[in-house]
Amino acid sequence: MSHRTEGLRKPGVNASQLRKVHRRHIERLRTTSSQSKGGSPFRKFAKATSSAMGRPWAFCGAGLAVIVWAALGPIFEFSDTWQLVINTSTTIVTFLMVFLIQNTQNRDTEALRLKLDELILATRDARNEFVGIEDLEDKELDELEQDLRKLSEE
């Protein structure tokens, strides 16, 4: 069970208690967002790099680098060193980008999850036990999916 949702899954939690948790969470969000100006240096770097590398000009730049490399092939007589340059470059860039993209993906997923939790808590008829279901085992998620499919067919 997630530490953020621990009190929400207990039987007997009423709407008033949920609203208190909700208000406390909103106040904490306001306080932390006014104090933080973008987060850690790595977070800023990861966000900026991930955003920049998703732009068309980044693709064009990578394509241009490959064209220049290929054009230099005859000059370097297609040597092993010439091949090693592109292999090493692409390996290093790919290796580093995996971590930057994963960091951005994790942050975006967590933000989306929290927004959905907020909607669940704010909706009177929503089932609050759905808050924090990302902590369930795969088998439990599959069972829940089957239950929801049956409900949708009724």
C-alpha positions as CSV (number, residue, x, y, z in Angstrom):
1,M,0.0,0.0,0.0
2,S,1.3,3.4,-0.9
3,H,2.2,5.7,1.9
4,R,0.1,8.4,0.3
5,T,-3.0,6.4,0.3
6,E,-2.7,4.4,3.5
7,G,-5.5,6.1,5.3
8,L,-7.9,6.1,2.3
9,R,-8.4,2.4,2.0
10,K,-9.5,1.7,5.5
11,P,-13.2,0.7,5.8
12,G,-15.4,3.3,7.3
13,V,-13.5,6.3,5.9
14,N,-16.3,8.9,5.3
15,A,-16.5,11.8,2.9
16,S,-15.6,14.3,5.6
17,Q,-12.4,12.5,6.3
18,L,-11.6,12.3,2.6
19,R,-12.2,16.1,2.2
20,K,-9.8,16.8,5.1
21,V,-7.1,14.7,3.4
22,H,-7.9,16.4,0.1
23,R,-7.6,19.9,1.7
24,R,-4.4,19.0,3.4
25,H,-2.9,17.7,0.2
26,I,-4.0,20.8,-1.7
27,E,-2.4,23.1,0.9
28,R,0.8,21.0,0.8
29,L,0.9,21.3,-3.0
30,R,0.4,25.1,-2.8
31,T,3.2,25.4,-0.3
32,T,5.7,23.2,-2.1
33,S,5.0,24.6,-5.6
34,S,5.6,28.2,-4.3
35,Q,8.9,27.1,-2.7
36,S,10.3,25.0,-5.5
37,K,11.4,26.7,-8.7
38,G,11.7,23.7,-11.0
39,G,13.4,21.1,-8.7
40,S,16.9,19.7,-8.6
41,P,19.6,20.5,-11.3
42,F,19.3,16.9,-12.7
43,R,15.5,17.2,-12.9
44,K,15.8,20.5,-14.8
45,F,18.5,19.1,-17.1
46,A,16.5,15.9,-17.7
47,K,13.3,17.8,-18.5
48,A,15.1,20.3,-20.8
49,T,17.1,17.6,-22.6
50,S,14.1,15.3,-23.0
51,S,12.0,18.1,-24.4
52,A,14.7,19.3,-26.8
53,M,15.5,15.8,-28.1
54,G,11.8,15.4,-29.0
55,R,11.8,18.3,-31.4
56,P,12.1,18.0,-35.2
57,W,15.3,19.9,-35.3
58,A,17.0,17.3,-33.1
59,F,16.0,14.6,-35.5
60,C,17.3,16.7,-38.4
61,G,20.6,17.2,-36.5
62,A,21.0,13.5,-35.9
63,G,20.2,12.8,-39.6
64,L,22.7,15.4,-40.7
65,A,25.4,13.9,-38.4
66,V,24.8,10.5,-40.1
67,I,25.0,12.1,-43.6
68,V,28.3,13.8,-42.7
69,W,29.7,10.6,-41.2
70,A,28.7,8.7,-44.4
71,A,30.2,11.4,-46.6
72,L,33.5,11.1,-44.8
73,G,33.6,7.4,-45.4
74,P,35.6,7.6,-48.7
75,I,38.0,10.2,-47.2
76,F,38.8,7.8,-44.3
77,E,38.7,4.8,-46.7
78,F,35.8,3.3,-44.7
79,S,38.3,2.3,-42.0
80,D,37.5,0.6,-38.7
81,T,38.1,3.9,-36.9
82,W,35.5,5.6,-39.2
83,Q,33.0,2.9,-38.3
84,L,33.9,3.0,-34.6
85,V,33.1,6.7,-34.5
86,I,29.5,6.3,-35.4
87,N,29.1,3.1,-33.3
88,T,30.6,4.6,-30.2
89,S,28.8,7.9,-30.6
90,T,25.3,6.4,-31.0
91,T,25.9,3.9,-28.2
92,I,26.9,6.7,-25.7
93,V,24.0,9.0,-26.7
94,T,21.5,6.1,-26.6
95,F,22.8,5.0,-23.2
96,L,22.5,8.4,-21.6
97,M,19.1,9.2,-23.3
98,V,17.5,6.1,-21.8
99,F,18.0,7.5,-18.3
100,L,16.9,11.0,-19.2
101,I,13.7,9.7,-20.9
102,Q,13.0,7.3,-18.1
103,N,13.3,10.1,-15.6
104,T,10.8,12.2,-17.5
105,Q,8.5,9.3,-18.1
106,N,8.5,8.4,-14.4
107,R,7.7,12.0,-13.4
108,D,4.9,12.4,-16.0
109,T,3.4,9.0,-14.9
110,E,3.4,10.0,-11.2
111,A,1.8,13.3,-12.0
112,L,-0.9,11.7,-14.0
113,R,-1.5,9.1,-11.3
114,L,-1.9,11.8,-8.7
115,K,-4.3,13.8,-10.9
116,L,-6.4,10.7,-11.3
117,D,-6.3,10.0,-7.6
118,E,-7.5,13.6,-7.1
119,L,-10.4,13.0,-9.4
120,I,-11.4,9.8,-7.6
121,L,-11.3,11.5,-4.2
122,A,-13.2,14.6,-5.5
123,T,-16.0,12.6,-7.2
124,R,-18.7,11.7,-4.7
125,D,-19.7,8.4,-6.3
126,A,-16.2,7.2,-7.2
127,R,-14.9,4.1,-5.4
128,N,-12.0,5.4,-3.2
129,E,-10.4,1.9,-3.2
130,F,-9.1,2.7,-6.7
131,V,-6.7,5.3,-5.2
132,G,-3.3,3.5,-5.1
133,I,-4.2,0.5,-7.2
134,E,-0.8,0.8,-8.9
135,D,0.6,-1.0,-5.8
136,L,-1.4,-4.1,-6.6
137,E,0.1,-7.3,-8.0
138,D,-0.4,-8.0,-11.7
139,K,-2.8,-10.8,-10.9
140,E,-4.9,-8.5,-8.7
141,L,-5.0,-5.9,-11.5
142,D,-6.1,-8.5,-14.0
143,E,-8.9,-9.6,-11.7
144,L,-10.0,-6.0,-11.2
145,E,-10.0,-5.5,-15.0
146,Q,-12.2,-8.5,-15.4
147,D,-14.6,-7.2,-12.7
148,L,-14.8,-3.8,-14.4
149,R,-15.5,-5.4,-17.8
150,K,-18.4,-7.4,-16.3
151,L,-19.8,-4.2,-14.8
152,S,-19.6,-2.4,-18.1
153,E,-21.5,-5.2,-19.8
154,E,-24.4,-5.0,-17.3
